[in-house]
């Protein structure tokens, strides 16, 4: 009970999200009720790996509840830990779409780590109208330029009250002039059901754009192939080492088992990288 109370404020095991779990295990309350696609649900923990893609060596391990917010936070924990412990600072991070949120990408870009991660982008449209990607961002003037070369601005005058000006935080909305949109020949392709076009811009949109630009490079295609190495380690963990169920309960027990399993995987890998020295025969 003391261990359970200690981890309630830990983002990895209780404080990562405010959403109440659907079910709670009476024997292990920190575990997460979860399910894979078209599979039965069960209580589980997640293991998160930080690996060296050159040799598939596991650099760090972090146990969390099986929720996206906790798993994303584990990346920050592991990166800070390997930097403090080993002085390692990766040039790039390869991960799947679950890690492509704006705050996560912004955190990586601020630390000069290239995010080779698909961006979570919900700005796409299915009705055939122009999306945010069709509008050009003008950072110098803090505005968007539409395909008809019209300006979308957040503020169109300078306020004497600083509280009414841009805050630099959260989501900003950029709007076009109503008169401009009403007379625009492309209104049907832009905002057929609105009087004017507006676009929202998130706080970490610059970092999201950096990730989008990286996704167009050849190195990104190579990174997506290298990402399979960590997936293979998870498959090896279940199928070869047989870690389908945990023997210990609680966050500390899960972390101990995941750490021991990763150690076993590293020993097998290092044995192949550094073969045993050849013994010389005596005459």
PyMOL commands that set and color helices and strands:
alter all, ss='L'
color gray80, all
select helices_A, chain A and resi 2-6+11-15+68-86+97-99+102-110+132-134+162-164+178-182+187-190+205-214+218-226+228-239+250-273
alter helices_A, ss='H'
color red, helices_A
select strands_A, chain A and resi 32-34+42-52+57-65+92-95+114-117+136-138+143-145+151-153+172-175+198-201
alter strands_A, ss='S'
color yellow, strands_A
deselect
rebuild
show_as cartoon
